[in-house]
């Protein structure tokens, strides 16, 4: 077990003829630094032990403190003693007020922080190694997910059934949304995801796999400088994936030209994710809007995020808003288109 040891050694000194002499010191000071208490009294401070306390810079600081021109606060030094390990010390000194103005007395506190610094270094090294390992794992997971997504896309191109092809492409897009999160995590040192670059990367991937003519259809991303935890970003990424897939499949029939816009904005702990398109809009007959797998996924993820869903006919197009308020209120959600 590594234990941080504080000596709490207190010395009281008088400045006589320019020399700092020891008046008294605590037993812990004597024990910690192997100094004979019987011979230390009235000895010059710089002569304690085998002269290891004779440090020029420290002497200057103590002299200046005795003269009232400075205070020693958290001064660090290495104490080097023959046949002993070097110790890292933190010293503080202050001048005491006494009626006898012919002498200046100082109160010196010495703390041995050697073991604490070693423990901090070990902890920092472990954290650094853990961070490197985590990044390596995240890189490998992201690469594996992209390989799986590529296999799904290749399979979609080979199958004859249009329904099977659609399902495989949807699975490809969902896997890519998770892979995009992993790539952002691998580039992050704090385990959080910067949403703007994440959503941009995600929408580029969706567009590349599902938009045949970028001149006809485009996806625009407007996101503020929001950063969120990895688990939340995964849910948000899946929601964006489902909503974009839904818009690409249903909002622009017969090669209709248009644009999908993904917006995400925060205000304190509140946030709003909004996806809008300028497509054909919501069906005139609500019964024609049959909820599918994507709708169920979006509703489940929104509930998990403690967010409300609102679907509005934008004329033209449709706007779907998912809003989280810090009070955590959840209301009944209408079915997404």
C-alpha positions in Angstrom: 0.0 0.0 0.0 1.3 3.4 -0.9 0.7 5.9 1.9 1.2 9.7 1.7 3.3 10.8 4.7 3.1 14.3 6.1 5.6 15.1 8.8 3.8 18.3 10.0 7.2 19.2 11.4 7.2 22.7 12.9 10.4 24.6 13.6 10.7 27.9 15.4 13.9 29.8 14.6 15.5 33.0 15.7 17.7 35.1 13.4 20.8 35.9 15.4 23.6 37.9 13.7 22.3 36.9 10.3 22.2 33.1 11.1 19.0 31.1 11.4 19.3 28.9 14.5 16.9 26.2 15.6 14.9 26.9 18.8 12.6 23.9 18.7 11.2 21.3 16.4 8.5 18.6 16.5 9.4 15.0 17.3 8.0 14.0 13.9 10.5 16.2 12.2 13.4 14.7 14.1 12.1 11.1 13.4 11.3 11.6 9.8 14.7 13.1 8.9 16.9 11.2 11.3 18.1 14.2 13.3 19.3 14.0 16.9 16.9 16.3 18.9 19.4 16.7 21.7 22.1 18.2 19.5 19.8 20.1 17.1 18.8 22.9 19.6 20.6 26.1 19.0 22.3 24.7 15.9 22.2 26.7 12.7 19.4 25.4 10.4 21.9 24.8 7.6 24.0 22.6 9.8 21.2 20.1 10.6 21.9 16.5 9.8 25.0 16.2 7.6 24.4 19.5 6.0 21.7 18.4 3.6 19.5 21.4 4.7 22.2 23.8 3.5 20.4 24.8 0.3 21.4 28.3 -1.0 18.0 29.2 -2.5 16.1 28.1 0.6 18.5 30.1 2.8 17.9 33.2 0.8 14.1 32.8 1.0 14.2 32.3 4.8 16.5 35.3 5.2 14.0 37.4 3.1 11.1 36.1 5.2 12.9 36.9 8.5 13.5 40.4 7.1 9.8 40.8 6.4 10.3 41.0 2.6 8.8 37.7 1.6 6.9 34.6 2.7 7.8 31.1 1.7 4.7 29.3 0.4 4.8 25.8 -0.9 8.5 25.9 -1.8 9.5 22.5 -3.2 13.0 21.0 -2.9 14.7 17.7 -3.0 16.4 16.6 0.2 19.5 14.6 -0.6 21.1 12.6 2.2 24.1 10.3 2.0 22.9 6.6 2.0 19.2 7.7 1.9 16.6 8.0 -0.8 16.0 11.5 -2.1 12.8 13.0 -0.6 10.6 15.6 -2.2 9.6 18.2 0.4 7.2 21.1 0.4 8.1 23.9 2.8 6.2 27.0 4.0 7.5 29.7 6.4 6.2 32.8 8.0 7.5 35.5 10.3 6.1 35.5 13.9 5.3 38.7 15.7 7.3 39.1 19.0 7.8 42.0 21.3 11.5 41.6 21.1 12.3 43.4 17.8 16.0 42.6 18.0 15.2 39.0 16.9 13.1 37.7 14.1 11.5 34.3 14.6 10.1 32.1 11.8 7.6 29.3 11.8 8.7 26.7 9.2 6.5 23.8 8.2 7.9 20.8 6.3 5.8 18.2 4.5 7.3 15.1 2.8 5.3 14.5 -0.3 7.6 11.9 -1.9 5.2 8.9 -1.6 2.2 11.0 -2.7 4.1 12.1 -5.9 5.0 8.5 -6.7 1.4 7.4 -6.2 0.2 10.3 -8.5 2.7 9.2 -11.2 1.7 5.6 -10.9 -2.0 6.6 -11.2 -1.3 8.9 -14.2 0.7 6.1 -15.9 -2.2 3.7 -15.4 -4.8 6.2 -16.6 -2.6 6.9 -19.7 -2.2 3.2 -20.4 -5.9 2.6 -20.0 -6.8 5.5 -22.3 -4.4 4.1 -25.0 -5.9 0.7 -24.6 -9.5 2.0 -24.8 -8.7 4.0 -28.0 -7.2 0.9 -29.6 -10.3 -1.1 -28.7 -12.5 1.6 -30.1 -10.5 1.7 -33.4 -10.8 -2.0 -33.7 -14.5 -2.0 -33.0 -15.1 0.8 -35.5 -13.1 -1.1 -38.2 -15.0 -4.3 -37.4 -18.4 -2.5 -37.7 -17.4 -1.0 -41.0 -16.4 -4.4 -42.4 -19.8 -5.8 -41.3 -21.5 -2.8 -42.9 -19.6 -3.4 -46.1 -20.6 -7.1 -46.2 -24.3 -6.1 -45.7 -24.1 -3.7 -48.5 -22.4 -6.2 -50.9 -25.1 -8.7 -49.9 -27.8 -6.2 -50.7 -26.4 -5.7 -54.2 -26.4 -9.4 -54.9 -29.9 -10.5 -53.7 -32.8 -10.6 -56.1 -35.6 -9.8 -53.7 -36.2 -6.0 -53.4 -37.6 -6.5 -49.9 -34.5 -8.3 -48.7 -32.3 -5.7 -50.4 -34.2 -2.9 -48.6 -33.8 -4.7 -45.2 -30.0 -5.2 -45.8 -29.5 -1.6 -46.7 -31.4 -0.5 -43.6 -29.2 -2.8 -41.5 -26.1 -1.4 -43.2 -27.1 2.2 -42.3 -27.8 1.2 -38.7 -24.4 -0.5 -38.3 -22.7 2.5 -39.9 -24.3 4.9 -37.4 -22.7 2.9 -34.5 -19.4 2.7 -36.4 -19.4 6.5 -36.7 -19.8 6.9 -33.0 -16.8 4.5 -32.4 -14.7 6.6 -34.8 -15.6 9.8 -32.9 -14.8 8.1 -29.6 -11.5 6.8 -30.9 -10.5 10.4 -31.8 -11.7 11.7 -28.4 -9.6 11.7 -25.2 -12.5 12.3 -22.8 -14.9 9.6 -23.8 -17.4 12.1 -25.2 -18.6 12.7 -28.7 -18.7 16.0 -30.6 -22.1 15.9 -32.3 -21.5 18.1 -35.2 -18.7 16.0 -36.8 -20.5 12.8 -35.8 -23.8 13.8 -37.5 -21.9 15.1 -40.6 -20.0 11.8 -40.9 -23.2 9.8 -40.3 -25.2 11.7 -42.9 -22.4 11.5 -45.5 -22.4 7.7 -45.0 -26.2 7.5 -45.4 -26.1 9.7 -48.4 -23.3 7.7 -50.1 -25.2 4.4 -49.6 -28.8 5.6 -50.4 -28.6 8.7 -52.6 -27.9 7.8 -56.2 -27.8 11.4 -57.6 -26.5 14.0 -55.2 -27.7 16.7 -57.6 -31.3 15.5 -56.9 -31.2 14.9 -53.2 -28.9 16.3 -50.5 -28.6 16.2 -46.7 -27.6 19.3 -44.7 -26.4 19.2 -41.1 -26.8 22.2 -38.8 -25.5 21.4 -35.3 -24.1 23.7 -32.6 -20.9 22.9 -30.6 -22.7 20.3 -28.5 -20.7 17.5 -26.8 -22.4 14.6 -25.2 -21.7 11.2 -23.5 -21.1 8.2 -25.8 -24.2 6.3 -24.8 -26.5 9.3 -25.5 -24.7 9.9 -28.8 -25.4 6.3 -29.9 -29.1 6.8 -29.3 -29.1 10.2 -31.1 -27.2 8.7 -34.0 -29.7 5.8 -34.4 -32.6 8.3 -34.3 -31.0 10.4 -37.0 -30.3 7.2 -39.0 -33.9 6.1 -38.8 -35.4 9.5 -39.6 -33.0 10.1 -42.6 -33.8 6.6 -44.0 -37.5 7.2 -43.5 -37.3 10.5 -45.4 -35.2 9.1 -48.2 -37.6 6.1 -48.7 -40.9 8.0 -48.5 -40.5 11.8 -49.0 -39.2 11.9 -52.5 -41.0 9.4 -54.8 -40.4 9.3 -58.6 -37.0 10.8 -58.3 -38.4 14.1 -56.8 -35.7 16.7 -56.1 -35.3 17.9 -52.6 -33.3 18.3 -49.4 -33.2 16.8 -45.9 -32.0 19.0 -43.0 -30.8 17.7 -39.7 -30.7 20.3 -36.9 -29.5 19.9 -33.3 -29.4 22.7 -30.8 -28.8 22.9 -27.1 -29.8 25.4 -24.3 -28.3 24.4 -21.0 -29.3 20.8 -20.4 -32.2 21.0 -22.9 -31.8 20.0 -26.5 -33.8 19.6 -29.7 -33.1 17.3 -32.6 -35.1 18.2 -35.7 -35.2 16.6 -39.1 -37.1 18.3 -41.9 -37.6 17.6 -45.6 -39.2 19.4 -48.4 -40.8 16.3 -49.9 -44.4 15.3 -50.5 -45.4 15.8 -46.9 -47.7 13.7 -44.7 -50.4 11.5 -46.2 -53.8 13.2 -46.5 -55.4 10.1 -44.9 -53.7 9.3 -41.5 -54.6 5.6 -42.0 -52.2 5.5 -44.9 -49.3 6.3 -42.5 -48.5 2.8 -41.3 -45.9 2.8 -38.6 -43.0 0.5 -39.4 -39.8 -0.7 -37.7 -38.2 2.7 -38.0 -41.1 4.4 -36.2 -40.9 1.9 -33.3 -37.1 2.4 -33.0 -37.4 6.2 -32.9 -40.2 6.1 -30.3 -38.3 3.7 -28.1 -35.0 5.7 -28.3 -36.9 8.9 -27.6 -38.4 7.4 -24.5 -35.0 6.2 -23.5 -33.7 9.8 -23.9 -36.6 11.2 -22.0 -37.6 13.2 -25.0 -40.9 14.2 -26.7 -41.7 13.7 -30.4 -43.7 16.1 -32.5 -44.5 15.6 -36.2 -45.6 18.6 -38.2 -46.7 18.9 -41.9 -44.4 21.7 -43.0 -46.1 22.3 -46.4 -44.0 21.4 -48.2 -42.5 18.4 -46.5 -42.5 17.1 -43.0 -40.7 18.2 -39.8 -40.0 15.8 -36.9 -38.8 17.3 -33.7 -37.4 15.4 -30.7 -37.1 17.6 -27.6 -35.5 16.8 -24.3 -36.2 19.1 -21.3 -34.3 18.8 -18.1 -37.4 18.3 -16.1 -37.7 14.9 -17.7 -41.4 15.2 -18.7 -42.5 12.6 -21.2 -45.8 12.9 -23.0 -47.7 10.6 -25.4 -46.0 10.7 -28.8 -47.8 10.8 -32.2 -46.8 8.2 -34.7 -43.9 9.2 -37.0 -44.5 9.3 -40.7 
